[in-house]
Amino acid sequence: MPIVLETIQAATVLLATQSVSGAGPVAHHETLAPVINVVPVHHAQSFPQTSYVCRQDAVPVYRSAPITSVTHQKNSGFDALGVLIGAAVGGSVVSKSERLAGALVGGAVGHVVTSQPSTITTVHGYTPEFVGYRDIQKCEVVHGSYEKNVVIGYNVTYSINGALRTITMTEHPGTHLRLR
């Protein structure tokens, strides 16, 4: 029966404490018991925590560069025409005695001009071309938790009739307990 007796005493102490705090009427036959020791009862409680983690990253930078091909073509059909035009122009600008020489020189010049290959550049599309790096800030949300010790009650040791008793209470009792 010691367990039942201690439970009854704990309930009596709790009721007496509530009476002292104004929670109920104070009985006329109460005893004040001095509190010898109060030890907080801790419990590790987990709390959610959200934080932002940011870092600097170097990312590559590209530009669009054309994909081209270069071809050289000989103007094959225009050689004879260039010679004829060069000969006609060369033969007409000089005097009659020098027409043959002018026609030959004009024909040679016309041949050189029209026989030069032409260059054709063709764009086939675009490709990324690396330019360099650029710093950017990347942030992300990190969900976690942290633990904190919280007081969930008090182990209270008190003295009554020369005997020490210990009970657990939800509130700090102060210096004395009112017992019935």
Residue pairs with C-beta under 8 A, 6 or more apart in sequence:
6 165
6 167
9 165
9 167
9 179
10 167
10 168
12 179
12 180
13 33
13 156
13 158
13 167
13 169
13 173
13 177
13 178
13 179
14 169
15 24
15 180
16 27
16 30
16 177
16 178
16 179
16 180
17 169
17 171
17 173
17 177
17 178
18 24
19 25
19 26
19 27
19 30
19 178
20 26
20 174
20 178
21 171
26 178
27 180
29 180
30 178
30 179
30 180
31 160
31 178
31 179
31 180
32 176
32 177
32 178
32 179
33 158
33 159
33 160
33 176
33 177
33 178
33 179
34 158
34 159
34 175
34 176
35 156
35 157
35 158
35 173
35 174
35 175
35 176
35 177
36 157
36 158
36 159
36 164
37 155
37 156
37 157
38 154
38 155
38 156
38 157
38 172
38 173
39 154
39 155
39 157
40 151
40 153
40 154
41 151
41 152
41 153
41 154
41 155
41 168
42 149
42 150
42 151
42 152
43 149
43 150
43 152
44 147
44 148
44 149
45 147
45 148
45 149
45 150
46 145
46 146
46 147
47 145
47 146
47 147
47 148
48 143
48 144
48 145
49 143
49 144
49 145
49 146
50 141
50 142
50 143
50 144
51 141
51 142
51 144
52 139
52 140
52 141
52 142
53 139
53 140
53 142
54 137
54 138
54 139
54 140
55 137
55 138
55 139
56 135
56 136
56 137
56 138
57 135
57 136
57 137
57 138
58 133
58 134
58 135
59 133
59 134
59 135
59 136
60 130
60 132
60 133
61 130
61 131
61 132
61 133
61 134
62 128
62 129
62 130
62 131
63 128
63 129
63 131
64 126
64 127
64 128
64 129
65 126
65 127
65 128
65 129
66 123
66 125
66 126
66 127
67 123
67 124
67 125
67 126
67 127
68 121
68 122
68 123
68 124
69 121
69 122
69 124
70 119
70 120
70 121
70 122
71 119
71 120
71 122
72 117
72 118
72 119
72 120
73 117
73 118
73 120
74 115
74 117
75 114
75 115
75 116
75 117
75 118
78 114
79 111
79 114
79 115
81 110
81 114
82 110
82 111
82 113
82 114
82 115
83 107
83 108
83 110
83 111
84 107
84 110
85 106
85 110
86 105
86 106
86 107
86 108
86 109
86 110
86 111
86 113
87 103
87 104
87 106
87 107
87 110
88 103
88 106
89 106
89 110
90 102
90 103
90 104
90 105
90 106
90 107
90 109
91 99
91 100
91 102
91 103
91 106
92 102
93 102
94 101
94 102
152 170
153 168
153 169
153 170
154 168
154 169
154 170
154 171
154 172
154 173
155 166
155 167
155 168
156 166
156 167
156 168
156 169
156 173
156 177
157 164
157 165
157 166
158 164
158 165
158 166
158 167
158 173
158 177
159 165
160 179
